[in-house]
Amino acid sequence: MLSKIPAIKRGSVAFIASDTPLVAAGTPTPLSIEYTIDDYLKLLGKAADKVDE
């Protein structure tokens, strides 16, 4: 059912895998933000790049 959502179909949704350090970004702290911000922004950027596909 979720595969019918256009954003999911084209891959423009940013899912954070449970086995990555980005899980710490789910409940941000001053330390986790500094540690994960670059990876988090890359993940969001990849999803944003697919919005117009």
N, CA, C and O atoms as a DFTB+ gen file, in Angstrom:
212 C
 N C O
     1  1       0.816      -1.181       0.000
     2  2       0.000       0.000       0.000
     3  2       0.873       1.264       0.000
     4  3       0.566       2.229      -0.699
     5  1       1.945       1.257       0.773
     6  2       2.824       2.422       0.799
     7  2       3.478       2.672      -0.555
     8  3       3.790       3.816      -0.887
     9  1       3.686       1.626      -1.332
    10  2       4.347       1.778      -2.628
    11  2       3.518       2.593      -3.610
    12  3       4.029       2.990      -4.657
    13  1       2.277       2.845      -3.305
    14  2       1.425       3.657      -4.172
    15  2       1.594       5.156      -3.912
    16  3       1.131       5.973      -4.708
    17  1       2.243       5.523      -2.823
    18  2       2.500       6.930      -2.512
    19  2       3.584       7.421      -3.461
    20  3       4.668       6.839      -3.509
    21  1       3.312       8.491      -4.225
    22  2       4.275       8.960      -5.227
    23  2       5.683       9.202      -4.677
    24  3       6.660       8.824      -5.324
    25  1       5.809       9.810      -3.523
    26  2       7.134      10.092      -2.966
    27  2       7.910       8.809      -2.689
    28  3       9.117       8.754      -2.922
    29  1       7.240       7.794      -2.204
    30  2       7.908       6.518      -1.935
    31  2       8.249       5.820      -3.244
    32  3       9.322       5.231      -3.378
    33  1       7.350       5.886      -4.194
    34  2       7.560       5.244      -5.494
    35  2       8.813       5.782      -6.192
    36  3       9.571       5.014      -6.785
    37  1       9.031       7.093      -6.122
    38  2      10.189       7.682      -6.816
    39  2      11.440       7.757      -5.939
    40  3      12.499       8.169      -6.413
    41  1      11.332       7.365      -4.672
    42  2      12.503       7.349      -3.795
    43  2      12.835       8.677      -3.163
    44  3      13.961       8.879      -2.707
    45  1      11.875       9.594      -3.123
    46  2      12.155      10.910      -2.542
    47  2      11.702      10.992      -1.084
    48  3      11.190      12.015      -0.629
    49  1      11.904       9.899      -0.376
    50  2      11.628       9.830       1.053
    51  2      12.926       9.415       1.727
    52  3      13.607       8.501       1.263
    53  1      13.268      10.080       2.814
    54  2      14.501       9.765       3.525
    55  2      14.190       8.839       4.697
    56  3      13.635       9.268       5.708
    57  1      14.552       7.566       4.552
    58  2      14.394       6.602       5.631
    59  2      15.736       6.441       6.332
    60  3      16.766       6.274       5.679
    61  1      15.724       6.490       7.642
    62  2      16.948       6.299       8.416
    63  2      17.011       4.836       8.838
    64  3      16.157       4.356       9.584
    65  1      18.022       4.143       8.358
    66  2      18.187       2.726       8.699
    67  2      18.513       2.581      10.186
    68  3      19.231       3.403      10.757
    69  1      17.986       1.544      10.796
    70  2      18.153       1.363      12.241
    71  2      19.564       0.944      12.648
    72  3      19.895       0.964      13.833
    73  1      20.391       0.568      11.687
    74  2      21.746       0.119      12.017
    75  2      22.810       1.151      11.656
    76  3      23.960       0.793      11.401
    77  1      22.431       2.437      11.633
    78  2      23.374       3.503      11.296
    79  2      23.460       4.520      12.430
    80  3      22.549       4.604      13.252
    81  1      24.539       5.290      12.483
    82  2      24.645       6.342      13.496
    83  2      23.554       7.412      13.364
    84  3      23.309       8.164      14.308
    85  1      22.905       7.482      12.208
    86  2      21.853       8.481      12.023
    87  2      20.650       8.247      12.922
    88  3      19.833       9.150      13.106
    89  1      20.529       7.065      13.479
    90  2      19.431       6.798      14.406
    91  2      19.497       7.790      15.570
    92  3      18.463       8.177      16.113
    93  1      20.693       8.195      15.949
    94  2      20.858       9.172      17.028
    95  2      20.253      10.522      16.666
    96  3      19.923      11.308      17.555
    97  1      20.103      10.803      15.378
    98  2      19.518      12.075      14.947
    99  2      18.011      12.106      15.181
   100  3      17.395      13.170      15.121
   101  1      17.419      10.948      15.446
   102  2      15.979      10.890      15.699
   103  2      15.585      11.634      16.960
   104  3      14.519      12.248      17.010
   105  1      16.416      11.588      17.963
   106  2      16.230      12.370      19.186
   107  2      17.508      13.169      19.396
   108  3      18.395      12.757      20.143
   109  1      17.595      14.321      18.726
   110  2      18.856      15.065      18.690
   111  2      19.302      15.602      20.049
   112  3      18.499      16.014      20.885
   113  1      20.600      15.578      20.221
   114  2      21.267      16.210      21.358
   115  2      22.385      17.060      20.759
   116  3      22.731      16.874      19.592
   117  1      22.948      17.972      21.516
   118  2      24.052      18.771      20.961
   119  2      25.183      17.913      20.389
   120  3      25.782      18.280      19.378
   121  1      25.477      16.794      21.013
   122  2      26.551      15.931      20.508
   123  2      26.133      15.155      19.269
   124  3      26.921      15.023      18.332
   125  1      24.915      14.641      19.247
   126  2      24.502      13.838      18.090
   127  2      24.323      14.698      16.849
   128  3      24.582      14.235      15.739
   129  1      23.888      15.933      17.014
   130  2      23.710      16.818      15.856
   131  2      25.049      17.047      15.164
   132  3      25.157      16.908      13.945
   133  1      26.056      17.393      15.937
   134  2      27.378      17.643      15.350
   135  2      27.940      16.383      14.687
   136  3      28.597      16.469      13.650
   137  1      27.688      15.242      15.269
   138  2      28.232      13.981      14.771
   139  2      27.529      13.498      13.503
   140  3      28.166      12.902      12.634
   141  1      26.227      13.749      13.388
   142  2      25.449      13.156      12.296
   143  2      24.968      14.138      11.236
   144  3      24.397      13.705      10.235
   145  1      25.171      15.423      11.411
   146  2      24.559      16.411      10.511
   147  2      24.958      16.206       9.048
   148  3      24.107      16.311       8.165
   149  1      26.210      15.921       8.776
   150  2      26.639      15.756       7.377
   151  2      25.960      14.556       6.715
   152  3      25.481      14.655       5.585
   153  1      25.922      13.430       7.418
   154  2      25.263      12.238       6.867
   155  2      23.761      12.465       6.709
   156  3      23.160      12.034       5.724
   157  1      23.167      13.138       7.674
   158  2      21.731      13.419       7.626
   159  2      21.404      14.310       6.425
   160  3      20.433      14.061       5.709
   161  1      22.212      15.344       6.207
   162  2      21.976      16.240       5.072
   163  2      22.187      15.528       3.739
   164  3      21.474      15.811       2.776
   165  1      23.151      14.610       3.663
   166  2      23.344      13.819       2.438
   167  2      22.115      12.966       2.151
   168  3      21.664      12.878       1.009
   169  1      21.578      12.339       3.191
   170  2      20.389      11.503       3.041
   171  2      19.204      12.336       2.552
   172  3      18.485      11.928       1.640
   173  1      19.008      13.500       3.163
   174  2      17.921      14.384       2.739
   175  2      18.149      14.903       1.323
   176  3      17.204      15.019       0.544
   177  1      19.397      15.215       0.988
   178  2      19.715      15.703      -0.348
   179  2      19.420      14.680      -1.427
   180  3      18.898      15.024      -2.487
   181  1      19.751      13.420      -1.163
   182  2      19.462      12.355      -2.135
   183  2      17.962      12.222      -2.362
   184  3      17.516      12.035      -3.494
   185  1      17.189      12.318      -1.293
   186  2      15.731      12.241      -1.427
   187  2      15.199      13.463      -2.166
   188  3      14.319      13.339      -3.017
   189  1      15.722      14.631      -1.849
   190  2      15.262      15.864      -2.499
   191  2      15.590      15.868      -3.986
   192  3      14.820      16.400      -4.786
   193  1      16.717      15.284      -4.365
   194  2      17.095      15.225      -5.779
   195  2      16.082      14.449      -6.618
   196  3      15.981      14.666      -7.825
   197  1      15.337      13.553      -5.989
   198  2      14.390      12.714      -6.718
   199  2      12.971      13.277      -6.742
   200  3      12.076      12.652      -7.312
   201  1      12.748      14.431      -6.143
   202  2      11.396      14.997      -6.059
   203  2      10.800      15.249      -7.434
   204  3       9.613      14.994      -7.641
   205  1      11.582      15.736      -8.368
   206  2      11.057      16.089      -9.691
   207  2      11.128      14.954     -10.701
   208  3      10.835      15.169     -11.877
   209  1      11.503      13.768     -10.284
   210  2      11.592      12.635     -11.224
   211  2      10.223      12.106     -11.562
   212  3      10.103      11.156     -12.336
